[in-house]
Amino acid sequence: MPSRPILEVRDLTVEYDTGGDRPVVAVDAVDLDVHAGEFVGVVGESGCGKSTLLFAIAQLLSPPAAITSGDVRFQGQNLVAMSEKKLAALRWRDFSVVMQSAMNALNPVTSIGTQFRDAIMAHDEPVADDRPAEVLRLVGIDPIHLRSYPHQLSGGMRQRAMIAMALLFTPDLIIMDEPTSALDVVAQRSLMVQIKELQQQLGFAVVFVTHDMSLISHFSDQLVVMYAGQVVELGATRAVFDHPAHPYSKGLLDAFPSIRGPKVPLIGIPGSPPDLAHPPSGCRFNPRCPEVFADCPKIEPELYQVGAVQARCLLHAPGAATAAEPVQEARS
Ligand SMILES: Nc1ncnc2c1ncn2[C@@H]1O[C@H](COP(=O)(O)OP(=O)(O)OP(=O)(O)O)[C@@H](O)[C@H]1O
């Protein structure tokens, strides 16, 4: 029997109250499971709610954003209902967060070593004196840089230093929001390879947000495709890449060059993601969908099981040509 996921996100909804007639619903009833040691990629265009989802999982949202419904269960404990004190004890020790820009996350006027020490001091957990040096070595940085200030390191080294900090307590889960996006392509790949090697060596799970499909294809086990605040496709990365079931996933895949495959013209997705205070009725992708049909603007699709993946598309609803049952019914 498969083990219980270490992270269970259920029906999670996050709204930004911007003072308009309706709130921006950036994450809308999202369900997500992450198992121990699993690498889960979350992809989608800019503005689809990926970062908001990660911040909500880590309980790092601040006004005007708020979780309006749902649970985030980490190792069986509901983080949404947890006090800030308890959360602070879990962060870094049991799960850590690595954000887009290490320059913003690291304190510019404190050495790397002092920042590592501060993170250790904030927890009761005993940590060996040489742990900061050890984690820096793990990410390929000479421990001499414990004395360096963030501006003395290259962009790639700063991101590595952040990952080293995230590893101080050997957490079970690391949440990463585009940690490689500020780097050049070569540094990006080398950091990704290193993250994957560390993950395999130390066994932590990763939730990794990116808009780069070609980057994630080589590294993630499971893929979550988000569109307009919703999960629109979900499944093993290979299965989604080989047989994308949602027209949006197909569009994302067609918009990125294959590194090794034959040269084919790149096709973008016309238009842009909707205003999440006023999303389109029915399927949210219908105004941009090349496969749109009469029901799409009228009926909100559920997630349907389509072979090995799940997709929120009426093409796969019961009675459609490629009929499938809604996932909720299939589970019961
Ligand atoms: N502080 C804010 N106030 C109001 N709306 C916000 C705020 N931050 C984000 N949003 C809205 O929430 C939605 C989701 O944004 P989010 O940053 O989570 O998307 P994303 O997929 O991570 O995009 P990116 O790849 O650009 O980071 C967007 O429509 C965005 O306009």
The ligand as a Gaussian input file, in Angstrom:
#p B3LYP/6-31G(d) Opt

LIG

0 1
 N        0.005000      41.456000      -3.618000
 C       -0.948000      41.140000      -4.507000
 N       -2.092000      41.840000      -4.558000
 C       -3.062000      41.523000      -5.431000
 N       -3.000000      40.502000      -6.314000
 C       -1.878000      39.780000      -6.319000
 C       -0.793000      40.050000      -5.419000
 N        0.189000      39.145000      -5.654000
 C       -0.270000      38.355000      -6.651000
 N       -1.498000      38.742000      -7.045000
 C       -2.329000      38.116000      -8.092000
 O       -2.461000      36.743000      -7.821000
 C       -2.399000      35.982000      -9.019000
 C       -1.381000      34.891000      -8.888000
 O       -0.082000      35.477000      -8.738000
 P        1.202000      34.570000      -8.456000
 O        2.365000      35.489000      -8.264000
 O        0.891000      33.597000      -7.392000
 O        1.331000      33.808000      -9.844000
 P        2.574000      33.026000     -10.429000
 O        1.995000      31.956000     -11.271000
 O        3.487000      32.612000      -9.347000
 O        3.264000      34.129000     -11.324000
 P        4.863000      34.372000     -11.548000
 O        5.354000      33.210000     -12.353000
 O        4.878000      35.658000     -12.317000
 O        5.487000      34.489000     -10.196000
 C       -2.113000      36.982000     -10.136000
 O       -3.309000      37.251000     -10.811000
 C       -1.625000      38.196000      -9.432000
 O       -2.035000      39.361000     -10.127000

